[in-house]
């Protein structure tokens, strides 16, 4: 559905959250917002109900974080956001998108690390 680039390069393990804009009707999903994590090539496909099912039509504010991943006692743990929280707030999102019914291909989200 889309790609994320940081400083012009595709990046894996960026975590995205898709927040429905409040202007949506009362039929907007309530509960956990759709999410996605980028693959190594920066590509992502959001999950709303089941893995990779995409997004319902509507307007979204997309927040993003790129956590440091460490191995502790053989287990992966997530640490600080390498983007410094720059794109983690709805008031300062990574992107604002409109999804239409059917297949959508979004313009890449171009983020800066500094």
Secondary structure, 3 states (H helix, E strand, C coil): CEEEEECCEECCCCEEEEEECCCCCCCCCCCCCEEEECCCCCEECCECCCCCCCCCCEEEEEEEECEEEEEECCEEEEEEECCCCCCEECCEECEEEEECCCCCCCCCEEECCC
